Amino acid sequence: MGQTDSQFKAFIRFILDALKEADNETDEAKHKAKMAKIIENLQKILED
């Protein structure tokens, strides 16, 4: 079953928000951890 345009846009907003939050992180270790979590979540979505 596919996504509607609205659902896809919501997904993109979620990713964009997570990336902005990670980008604003000043602590390098926390930045890397947040980016790793985003990557992990996206990989899980692809595997589902």
N, C-alpha and C positions, 0 to 999 in steps of 0.2 A: 504494500500500500504506500503510495507516494505522499508527499507533503504538499500542503497548500502554500501559496506564495506567502501568506501571513505567517505560517508556521516556520517557513524557511527564514524569513526576515527576523523572527524572534530568535531563532538559533544563531544567526549572524550577530544580532545585538548582544547575545550572551557571550559569544567568543570575543567580540570587540571590547566589551566591558572587562572581561578577564584579562585580555592583553593590555589594556590601558592601566589596569590596576597593577599588573606585573611591571609595566614600563615605569610607573611612578615610584616603585619601590627603590629606596636609596641604599638599603643594605644588600650587597652583592649576593650573599648567601640566600637571603629571602627571595631576591629576584630570581635566582636560578631555581629555587624550590617551586616558586609559583609557575614559572615557565615549564618546568618538568611536569607539574600537575596538569597544566593545560594540554600539553602534548599527550600525556597518559590518557586523559579523558577523551581527546579526539581519536586516539588509537582504539580505545574501547568502543566508541561509536562506530568506527569502521568495521570492527570485528563482529558487531551484533547483526 
